[in-house]
């Protein structure tokens, strides 16, 4: 019986299953589009784990993000739920700002970056920018 149990355990290993999902979104400042960055998020809802980073077009280093909160709001029973995600920007161990993205269904309604000083920048999602797994947003 012990041999049979050992064989079963070898054939069907006991392991935790997790599926990390990632999403890459490309944004540019509005108006004007002078500032461009990629928002890449990672999540494993089974482990309740979320992470991410932003990488500006003119920067070589990504900046880490920590999910601070997610708010769900039903604006209309016939419409998709509106989600507001707030990410804290962490640079050199310090929180230096926040990114707030509002989406409803597949539409990104708004994206705002607020520096710790209080200055705010608005960004627009650019669906025309192609995204590669290795290189992120492929800006033209």
VMD Tcl script that builds the backbone (N, CA, C; Angstrom):
set m [mol new atoms 420]
animate dup $m
set s [atomselect $m all]
$s set {name element resname resid chain x y z} {
  {N N UNK 1 A 0.822 -1.190 0.000}
  {CA C UNK 1 A 0.000 0.000 0.000}
  {C C UNK 1 A 0.871 1.261 0.000}
  {N N UNK 2 A 1.958 1.232 0.782}
  {CA C UNK 2 A 2.844 2.393 0.838}
  {C C UNK 2 A 3.497 2.641 -0.514}
  {N N UNK 3 A 3.850 1.562 -1.210}
  {CA C UNK 3 A 4.456 1.705 -2.532}
  {C C UNK 3 A 3.463 2.324 -3.511}
  {N N UNK 4 A 2.211 1.910 -3.414}
  {CA C UNK 4 A 1.175 2.456 -4.294}
  {C C UNK 4 A 0.982 3.947 -4.019}
  {N N UNK 5 A 0.947 4.318 -2.759}
  {CA C UNK 5 A 0.797 5.732 -2.393}
  {C C UNK 5 A 1.993 6.543 -2.877}
  {N N UNK 6 A 3.196 5.997 -2.735}
  {CA C UNK 6 A 4.397 6.686 -3.221}
  {C C UNK 6 A 4.351 6.866 -4.729}
  {N N UNK 7 A 3.901 5.845 -5.433}
  {CA C UNK 7 A 3.792 5.923 -6.883}
  {C C UNK 7 A 2.776 6.988 -7.296}
  {N N UNK 8 A 1.645 7.020 -6.624}
  {CA C UNK 8 A 0.613 8.019 -6.934}
  {C C UNK 8 A 1.147 9.427 -6.696}
  {N N UNK 9 A 1.865 9.622 -5.597}
  {CA C UNK 9 A 2.413 10.944 -5.296}
  {C C UNK 9 A 3.464 11.363 -6.310}
  {N N UNK 10 A 4.215 10.411 -6.840}
  {CA C UNK 10 A 5.212 10.737 -7.865}
  {C C UNK 10 A 4.558 11.093 -9.190}
  {N N UNK 11 A 3.483 10.390 -9.515}
  {CA C UNK 11 A 2.804 10.632 -10.786}
  {C C UNK 11 A 1.999 11.932 -10.730}
  {N N UNK 12 A 1.367 12.192 -9.620}
  {CA C UNK 12 A 0.553 13.395 -9.440}
  {C C UNK 12 A 1.141 14.231 -8.310}
  {N N UNK 13 A 2.147 15.030 -8.597}
  {CA C UNK 13 A 2.783 15.802 -7.525}
  {C C UNK 13 A 1.809 16.807 -6.908}
  {N N UNK 14 A 1.974 16.948 -5.631}
  {CA C UNK 14 A 1.165 17.929 -4.917}
  {C C UNK 14 A 1.878 19.263 -5.030}
  {N N UNK 15 A 1.247 20.172 -5.704}
  {CA C UNK 15 A 1.870 21.485 -5.860}
  {C C UNK 15 A 0.795 22.552 -5.889}
  {N N UNK 16 A 1.179 23.705 -5.484}
  {CA C UNK 16 A 0.259 24.838 -5.515}
  {C C UNK 16 A 0.160 25.336 -6.946}
  {N N UNK 17 A -1.043 25.611 -7.355}
  {CA C UNK 17 A -1.253 26.129 -8.704}
  {C C UNK 17 A -1.461 27.630 -8.608}
  {N N UNK 18 A -0.691 28.357 -9.367}
  {CA C UNK 18 A -0.900 29.796 -9.423}
  {C C UNK 18 A -0.775 30.234 -10.871}
  {N N UNK 19 A -1.537 31.219 -11.192}
  {CA C UNK 19 A -1.482 31.742 -12.548}
  {C C UNK 19 A -1.287 33.246 -12.466}
  {N N UNK 20 A -0.090 33.664 -12.763}
  {CA C UNK 20 A 0.214 35.091 -12.742}
  {C C UNK 20 A -0.210 35.679 -14.079}
  {N N UNK 21 A -1.035 36.692 -14.009}
  {CA C UNK 21 A -1.482 37.388 -15.212}
  {C C UNK 21 A -0.723 38.695 -15.312}
  {N N UNK 22 A -0.450 39.116 -16.535}
  {CA C UNK 22 A 0.204 40.411 -16.719}
  {C C UNK 22 A -0.561 41.214 -17.755}
  {N N UNK 23 A -0.429 42.518 -17.635}
  {CA C UNK 23 A -1.084 43.441 -18.560}
  {C C UNK 23 A -0.145 44.613 -18.788}
  {N N UNK 24 A 0.011 45.003 -20.036}
  {CA C UNK 24 A 0.832 46.168 -20.374}
  {C C UNK 24 A -0.045 47.197 -21.063}
  {N N UNK 25 A -0.008 48.406 -20.552}
  {CA C UNK 25 A -0.791 49.507 -21.109}
  {C C UNK 25 A 0.141 50.675 -21.391}
  {N N UNK 26 A -0.085 51.358 -22.502}
  {CA C UNK 26 A 0.771 52.465 -22.917}
  {C C UNK 26 A 0.012 53.780 -22.769}
  {N N UNK 27 A 0.641 54.741 -22.107}
  {CA C UNK 27 A 0.008 56.035 -21.846}
  {C C UNK 27 A 0.895 57.167 -22.341}
  {N N UNK 28 A 0.236 58.286 -22.668}
  {CA C UNK 28 A 0.967 59.510 -22.998}
  {C C UNK 28 A 0.253 60.678 -22.342}
  {N N UNK 29 A 1.044 61.695 -22.005}
  {CA C UNK 29 A 0.484 62.848 -21.311}
  {C C UNK 29 A -0.534 63.542 -22.200}
  {N N UNK 30 A -1.534 64.107 -21.551}
  {CA C UNK 30 A -2.536 64.859 -22.303}
  {C C UNK 30 A -2.737 66.197 -21.616}
  {N N UNK 31 A -2.766 67.232 -22.405}
  {CA C UNK 31 A -2.613 67.254 -23.867}
  {C C UNK 31 A -1.139 67.208 -24.268}
  {N N UNK 32 A -0.907 66.911 -25.521}
  {CA C UNK 32 A 0.438 67.023 -26.087}
  {C C UNK 32 A 1.201 65.747 -26.302}
  {N N UNK 33 A 1.095 64.790 -25.404}
  {CA C UNK 33 A 1.783 63.522 -25.566}
  {C C UNK 33 A 3.288 63.571 -25.422}
  {N N UNK 34 A 3.817 64.577 -24.716}
  {CA C UNK 34 A 5.272 64.696 -24.563}
  {C C UNK 34 A 5.853 63.626 -23.640}
  {N N UNK 35 A 5.082 63.228 -22.629}
  {CA C UNK 35 A 5.542 62.221 -21.670}
  {C C UNK 35 A 4.840 60.907 -21.998}
  {N N UNK 36 A 5.623 59.832 -22.135}
  {CA C UNK 36 A 5.063 58.522 -22.470}
  {C C UNK 36 A 5.596 57.488 -21.479}
  {N N UNK 37 A 4.717 56.575 -21.067}
  {CA C UNK 37 A 5.169 55.497 -20.191}
  {C C UNK 37 A 4.315 54.255 -20.377}
  {N N UNK 38 A 4.908 53.151 -19.965}
  {CA C UNK 38 A 4.214 51.866 -19.955}
  {C C UNK 38 A 3.849 51.535 -18.519}
  {N N UNK 39 A 2.622 51.095 -18.313}
  {CA C UNK 39 A 2.186 50.559 -17.032}
  {C C UNK 39 A 2.070 49.055 -17.215}
  {N N UNK 40 A 2.881 48.315 -16.479}
  {CA C UNK 40 A 2.804 46.854 -16.557}
  {C C UNK 40 A 2.417 46.339 -15.182}
  {N N UNK 41 A 1.345 45.558 -15.148}
  {CA C UNK 41 A 0.867 45.015 -13.885}
  {C C UNK 41 A 0.927 43.495 -13.915}
  {N N UNK 42 A 1.098 42.927 -12.736}
  {CA C UNK 42 A 1.116 41.482 -12.551}
  {C C UNK 42 A 0.166 41.159 -11.408}
  {N N UNK 43 A -0.564 40.043 -11.544}
  {CA C UNK 43 A -1.477 39.675 -10.469}
  {C C UNK 43 A -1.651 38.165 -10.405}
  {N N UNK 44 A -1.896 37.699 -9.206}
  {CA C UNK 44 A -2.268 36.311 -8.958}
  {C C UNK 44 A -3.414 36.370 -7.964}
  {N N UNK 45 A -4.634 36.340 -8.480}
  {CA C UNK 45 A -5.796 36.522 -7.615}
  {C C UNK 45 A -5.958 35.372 -6.625}
  {N N UNK 46 A -5.489 34.166 -6.964}
  {CA C UNK 46 A -5.605 33.052 -6.023}
  {C C UNK 46 A -4.730 33.269 -4.790}
  {N N UNK 47 A -3.631 33.985 -4.951}
  {CA C UNK 47 A -2.739 34.293 -3.828}
  {C C UNK 47 A -2.963 35.710 -3.304}
  {N N UNK 48 A -3.908 36.421 -3.912}
  {CA C UNK 48 A -4.188 37.811 -3.549}
  {C C UNK 48 A -2.907 38.651 -3.600}
  {N N UNK 49 A -2.160 38.492 -4.709}
  {CA C UNK 49 A -0.894 39.196 -4.897}
  {C C UNK 49 A -0.981 40.075 -6.133}
  {N N UNK 50 A -0.509 41.318 -5.997}
  {CA C UNK 50 A -0.532 42.283 -7.092}
  {C C UNK 50 A 0.764 43.081 -7.075}
  {N N UNK 51 A 1.319 43.348 -8.235}
  {CA C UNK 51 A 2.527 44.150 -8.343}
  {C C UNK 51 A 2.571 44.817 -9.699}
  {N N UNK 52 A 3.541 45.677 -9.881}
  {CA C UNK 52 A 3.652 46.323 -11.179}
  {C C UNK 52 A 4.792 47.316 -11.225}
  {N N UNK 53 A 4.897 47.968 -12.384}
  {CA C UNK 53 A 5.880 49.031 -12.545}
  {C C UNK 53 A 5.450 49.949 -13.668}
  {N N UNK 54 A 6.034 51.138 -13.672}
  {CA C UNK 54 A 5.920 52.048 -14.809}
  {C C UNK 54 A 7.324 52.221 -15.370}
  {N N UNK 55 A 7.390 52.353 -16.679}
  {CA C UNK 55 A 8.674 52.595 -17.326}
  {C C UNK 55 A 8.459 53.703 -18.338}
  {N N UNK 56 A 9.092 54.833 -18.068}
  {CA C UNK 56 A 8.974 55.984 -18.961}
  {C C UNK 56 A 9.813 55.757 -20.210}
  {N N UNK 57 A 9.346 56.291 -21.328}
  {CA C UNK 57 A 10.012 56.092 -22.614}
  {C C UNK 57 A 11.472 56.516 -22.563}
  {N N UNK 58 A 11.768 57.620 -21.904}
  {CA C UNK 58 A 13.132 58.157 -21.889}
  {C C UNK 58 A 13.960 57.646 -20.711}
  {N N UNK 59 A 13.455 56.645 -20.003}
  {CA C UNK 59 A 14.167 56.111 -18.846}
  {C C UNK 59 A 14.563 54.662 -19.103}
  {N N UNK 60 A 15.691 54.267 -18.534}
  {CA C UNK 60 A 16.135 52.880 -18.666}
  {C C UNK 60 A 15.615 52.018 -17.530}
  {N N UNK 61 A 15.304 52.636 -16.398}
  {CA C UNK 61 A 14.904 51.888 -15.212}
  {C C UNK 61 A 13.398 51.986 -14.961}
  {N N UNK 62 A 12.762 50.853 -14.671}
  {CA C UNK 62 A 11.355 50.897 -14.276}
  {C C UNK 62 A 11.225 51.369 -12.831}
  {N N UNK 63 A 10.056 51.868 -12.499}
  {CA C UNK 63 A 9.752 52.316 -11.141}
  {C C UNK 63 A 8.681 51.379 -10.584}
  {N N UNK 64 A 8.939 50.811 -9.415}
  {CA C UNK 64 A 8.027 49.840 -8.806}
  {C C UNK 64 A 6.727 50.485 -8.355}
  {N N UNK 65 A 5.648 49.699 -8.471}
  {CA C UNK 65 A 4.334 50.123 -8.003}
  {C C UNK 65 A 3.778 49.075 -7.050}
  {N N UNK 66 A 3.062 49.556 -6.038}
  {CA C UNK 66 A 2.378 48.685 -5.093}
  {C C UNK 66 A 0.903 49.070 -5.121}
  {N N UNK 67 A 0.040 48.076 -5.309}
  {CA C UNK 67 A -1.392 48.353 -5.344}
  {C C UNK 67 A -1.854 48.787 -3.966}
  {N N UNK 68 A -2.390 49.993 -3.894}
  {CA C UNK 68 A -2.824 50.567 -2.622}
  {C C UNK 68 A -4.284 50.229 -2.337}
  {N N UNK 69 A -5.146 50.402 -3.362}
  {CA C UNK 69 A -6.563 50.089 -3.171}
  {C C UNK 69 A -7.245 49.924 -4.525}
  {N N UNK 70 A -8.373 49.217 -4.480}
  {CA C UNK 70 A -9.250 49.058 -5.638}
  {C C UNK 70 A -10.659 49.368 -5.160}
  {N N UNK 71 A -11.308 50.290 -5.841}
  {CA C UNK 71 A -12.686 50.652 -5.498}
  {C C UNK 71 A -13.598 50.230 -6.640}
  {N N UNK 72 A -14.722 49.607 -6.284}
  {CA C UNK 72 A -15.725 49.170 -7.255}
  {C C UNK 72 A -16.945 50.074 -7.097}
  {N N UNK 73 A -17.459 50.573 -8.206}
  {CA C UNK 73 A -18.626 51.453 -8.151}
  {C C UNK 73 A -19.579 51.085 -9.282}
  {N N UNK 74 A -20.836 50.843 -8.916}
  {CA C UNK 74 A -21.850 50.549 -9.922}
  {C C UNK 74 A -22.558 51.852 -10.268}
  {N N UNK 75 A -22.313 52.345 -11.469}
  {CA C UNK 75 A -22.918 53.596 -11.916}
  {C C UNK 75 A -24.307 53.365 -12.487}
  {N N UNK 76 A -24.509 52.202 -13.097}
  {CA C UNK 76 A -25.771 51.844 -13.736}
  {C C UNK 76 A -25.855 50.321 -13.735}
  {N N UNK 77 A -26.996 49.754 -13.331}
  {CA C UNK 77 A -27.105 48.290 -13.314}
  {C C UNK 77 A -26.892 47.647 -14.689}
  {N N UNK 78 A -27.101 48.402 -15.757}
  {CA C UNK 78 A -26.947 47.881 -17.114}
  {C C UNK 78 A -25.515 48.031 -17.643}
  {N N UNK 79 A -24.670 48.726 -16.912}
  {CA C UNK 79 A -23.302 49.013 -17.377}
  {C C UNK 79 A -22.283 48.222 -16.551}
  {N N UNK 80 A -21.091 48.018 -17.113}
  {CA C UNK 80 A -20.038 47.353 -16.332}
  {C C UNK 80 A -19.659 48.185 -15.098}
  {N N UNK 81 A -19.184 47.503 -14.082}
  {CA C UNK 81 A -18.729 48.173 -12.867}
  {C C UNK 81 A -17.540 49.067 -13.181}
  {N N UNK 82 A -17.515 50.234 -12.557}
  {CA C UNK 82 A -16.363 51.133 -12.702}
  {C C UNK 82 A -15.341 50.772 -11.630}
  {N N UNK 83 A -14.093 50.585 -12.045}
  {CA C UNK 83 A -13.006 50.259 -11.122}
  {C C UNK 83 A -12.043 51.426 -11.033}
  {N N UNK 84 A -11.669 51.775 -9.824}
  {CA C UNK 84 A -10.628 52.774 -9.603}
  {C C UNK 84 A -9.488 52.071 -8.885}
  {N N UNK 85 A -8.346 52.000 -9.564}
  {CA C UNK 85 A -7.162 51.360 -8.987}
  {C C UNK 85 A -6.149 52.441 -8.648}
  {N N UNK 86 A -5.644 52.406 -7.436}
  {CA C UNK 86 A -4.637 53.364 -6.996}
  {C C UNK 86 A -3.360 52.604 -6.671}
  {N N UNK 87 A -2.275 53.014 -7.334}
  {CA C UNK 87 A -0.965 52.395 -7.162}
  {C C UNK 87 A -0.019 53.401 -6.520}
  {N N UNK 88 A 0.716 52.980 -5.495}
  {CA C UNK 88 A 1.758 53.822 -4.894}
  {C C UNK 88 A 3.057 53.589 -5.647}
  {N N UNK 89 A 3.720 54.685 -6.002}
  {CA C UNK 89 A 5.011 54.639 -6.689}
  {C C UNK 89 A 6.104 54.576 -5.627}
  {N N UNK 90 A 6.992 53.585 -5.733}
  {CA C UNK 90 A 8.052 53.403 -4.741}
  {C C UNK 90 A 9.401 53.535 -5.437}
  {N N UNK 91 A 10.169 54.534 -5.006}
  {CA C UNK 91 A 11.487 54.792 -5.580}
  {C C UNK 91 A 12.486 54.938 -4.444}
  {N N UNK 92 A 13.537 54.139 -4.463}
  {CA C UNK 92 A 14.558 54.148 -3.405}
  {C C UNK 92 A 13.943 53.975 -2.018}
  {N N UNK 93 A 12.939 53.093 -1.920}
  {CA C UNK 93 A 12.320 52.791 -0.639}
  {C C UNK 93 A 11.336 53.831 -0.138}
  {N N UNK 94 A 11.075 54.857 -0.916}
  {CA C UNK 94 A 10.161 55.931 -0.514}
  {C C UNK 94 A 8.960 55.987 -1.455}
  {N N UNK 95 A 7.793 56.309 -0.911}
  {CA C UNK 95 A 6.619 56.544 -1.753}
  {C C UNK 95 A 6.753 57.947 -2.319}
  {N N UNK 96 A 6.816 58.030 -3.646}
  {CA C UNK 96 A 7.071 59.321 -4.300}
  {C C UNK 96 A 5.867 59.848 -5.072}
  {N N UNK 97 A 4.811 59.045 -5.163}
  {CA C UNK 97 A 3.623 59.502 -5.874}
  {C C UNK 97 A 2.599 58.394 -5.999}
  {N N UNK 98 A 1.492 58.712 -6.704}
  {CA C UNK 98 A 0.422 57.745 -6.911}
  {C C UNK 98 A -0.088 57.810 -8.342}
  {N N UNK 99 A -0.438 56.659 -8.857}
  {CA C UNK 99 A -1.101 56.551 -10.153}
  {C C UNK 99 A -2.523 56.082 -9.877}
  {N N UNK 100 A -3.496 56.771 -10.458}
  {CA C UNK 100 A -4.891 56.375 -10.283}
  {C C UNK 100 A -5.519 56.154 -11.653}
  {N N UNK 101 A -5.971 54.927 -11.889}
  {CA C UNK 101 A -6.585 54.579 -13.165}
  {C C UNK 101 A -8.039 54.206 -12.933}
  {N N UNK 102 A -8.920 54.852 -13.692}
  {CA C UNK 102 A -10.349 54.557 -13.638}
  {C C UNK 102 A -10.716 53.852 -14.933}
  {N N UNK 103 A -11.352 52.685 -14.804}
  {CA C UNK 103 A -11.771 51.936 -15.989}
  {C C UNK 103 A -13.189 51.424 -15.792}
  {N N UNK 104 A -13.847 51.214 -16.921}
  {CA C UNK 104 A -15.195 50.651 -16.903}
  {C C UNK 104 A -15.285 49.670 -18.063}
  {N N UNK 105 A -15.432 48.398 -17.732}
  {CA C UNK 105 A -15.370 47.381 -18.775}
  {C C UNK 105 A -13.976 47.392 -19.377}
  {N N UNK 106 A -13.882 47.436 -20.690}
  {CA C UNK 106 A -12.587 47.485 -21.363}
  {C C UNK 106 A -12.096 48.885 -21.640}
  {N N UNK 107 A -12.815 49.896 -21.163}
  {CA C UNK 107 A -12.441 51.293 -21.431}
  {C C UNK 107 A -11.701 51.910 -20.255}
  {N N UNK 108 A -10.608 52.581 -20.558}
  {CA C UNK 108 A -9.894 53.334 -19.531}
  {C C UNK 108 A -10.425 54.756 -19.583}
  {N N UNK 109 A -11.099 55.147 -18.520}
  {CA C UNK 109 A -11.758 56.448 -18.453}
  {C C UNK 109 A -10.751 57.550 -18.163}
  {N N UNK 110 A -9.839 57.289 -17.225}
  {CA C UNK 110 A -8.836 58.305 -16.887}
  {C C UNK 110 A -7.623 57.660 -16.236}
  {N N UNK 111 A -6.503 58.381 -16.319}
  {CA C UNK 111 A -5.263 57.984 -15.654}
  {C C UNK 111 A -4.588 59.260 -15.189}
  {N N UNK 112 A -4.332 59.342 -13.906}
  {CA C UNK 112 A -3.723 60.542 -13.325}
  {C C UNK 112 A -2.532 60.118 -12.472}
  {N N UNK 113 A -1.432 60.857 -12.606}
  {CA C UNK 113 A -0.273 60.678 -11.731}
  {C C UNK 113 A -0.216 61.883 -10.812}
  {N N UNK 114 A -0.116 61.615 -9.513}
  {CA C UNK 114 A -0.018 62.701 -8.537}
  {C C UNK 114 A 1.285 62.542 -7.772}
  {N N UNK 115 A 2.165 63.558 -7.917}
  {CA C UNK 115 A 3.427 63.555 -7.173}
  {C C UNK 115 A 3.148 63.744 -5.687}
  {N N UNK 116 A 4.111 63.377 -4.883}
  {CA C UNK 116 A 3.980 63.561 -3.440}
  {C C UNK 116 A 3.767 65.040 -3.099}
  {N N UNK 117 A 4.307 65.927 -3.934}
  {CA C UNK 117 A 4.157 67.373 -3.720}
  {C C UNK 117 A 2.736 67.854 -3.992}
  {N N UNK 118 A 1.923 67.005 -4.644}
  {CA C UNK 118 A 0.547 67.378 -4.957}
  {C C UNK 118 A 0.317 67.724 -6.424}
  {N N UNK 119 A 1.374 67.922 -7.184}
  {CA C UNK 119 A 1.228 68.242 -8.604}
  {C C UNK 119 A 0.670 67.026 -9.350}
  {N N UNK 120 A -0.317 67.282 -10.242}
  {CA C UNK 120 A -0.970 66.203 -10.975}
  {C C UNK 120 A -0.723 66.293 -12.468}
  {N N UNK 121 A -0.647 65.114 -13.094}
  {CA C UNK 121 A -0.480 65.001 -14.538}
  {C C UNK 121 A -1.541 64.033 -15.055}
  {N N UNK 122 A -2.216 64.407 -16.130}
  {CA C UNK 122 A -3.215 63.538 -16.754}
  {C C UNK 122 A -2.597 62.811 -17.939}
  {N N UNK 123 A -3.003 61.571 -18.117}
  {CA C UNK 123 A -2.503 60.739 -19.207}
  {C C UNK 123 A -3.668 60.081 -19.922}
  {N N UNK 124 A -3.447 59.787 -21.198}
  {CA C UNK 124 A -4.437 59.079 -22.007}
  {C C UNK 124 A -3.865 57.741 -22.433}
  {N N UNK 125 A -4.708 56.731 -22.410}
  {CA C UNK 125 A -4.331 55.410 -22.901}
  {C C UNK 125 A -4.225 55.482 -24.417}
  {N N UNK 126 A -3.150 54.912 -24.961}
  {CA C UNK 126 A -2.950 54.910 -26.409}
  {C C UNK 126 A -3.059 53.473 -26.928}
  {N N UNK 127 A -4.245 53.090 -27.437}
  {CA C UNK 127 A -4.435 51.713 -27.902}
  {C C UNK 127 A -3.723 51.405 -29.213}
  {N N UNK 128 A -3.176 52.421 -29.881}
  {CA C UNK 128 A -2.507 52.199 -31.169}
  {C C UNK 128 A -1.060 51.739 -31.014}
  {N N UNK 129 A -0.498 51.884 -29.815}
  {CA C UNK 129 A 0.892 51.475 -29.578}
  {C C UNK 129 A 0.939 49.957 -29.406}
  {N N UNK 130 A 1.818 49.320 -30.163}
  {CA C UNK 130 A 1.974 47.874 -30.043}
  {C C UNK 130 A 2.811 47.553 -28.811}
  {N N UNK 131 A 2.504 46.409 -28.213}
  {CA C UNK 131 A 3.190 45.978 -26.998}
  {C C UNK 131 A 3.815 44.617 -27.247}
  {N N UNK 132 A 5.108 44.495 -26.915}
  {CA C UNK 132 A 5.764 43.189 -27.006}
  {C C UNK 132 A 6.033 42.681 -25.597}
  {N N UNK 133 A 6.087 41.375 -25.457}
  {CA C UNK 133 A 6.312 40.768 -24.144}
  {C C UNK 133 A 7.659 41.190 -23.574}
  {N N UNK 134 A 8.690 41.224 -24.404}
  {CA C UNK 134 A 10.038 41.551 -23.941}
  {C C UNK 134 A 10.297 43.047 -23.856}
  {N N UNK 135 A 9.801 43.798 -24.826}
  {CA C UNK 135 A 10.156 45.206 -24.926}
  {C C UNK 135 A 9.132 46.192 -24.422}
  {N N UNK 136 A 7.939 45.724 -24.093}
  {CA C UNK 136 A 6.907 46.635 -23.624}
  {C C UNK 136 A 6.340 47.478 -24.748}
  {N N UNK 137 A 6.023 48.732 -24.452}
  {CA C UNK 137 A 5.426 49.643 -25.433}
  {C C UNK 137 A 6.443 49.979 -26.515}
  {N N UNK 138 A 6.040 49.797 -27.743}
  {CA C UNK 138 A 6.917 50.090 -28.877}
  {C C UNK 138 A 6.523 51.445 -29.458}
  {N N UNK 139 A 7.054 52.504 -28.839}
  {CA C UNK 139 A 6.726 53.874 -29.226}
  {C C UNK 139 A 7.322 54.213 -30.579}
  {N N UNK 140 A 6.612 55.022 -31.326}
  {CA C UNK 140 A 7.104 55.464 -32.643}
  {C C UNK 140 A 7.643 56.860 -32.556}
}
mol reanalyze $m
mol bondsrecalc $m
mol representation Tube
mol addrep $m
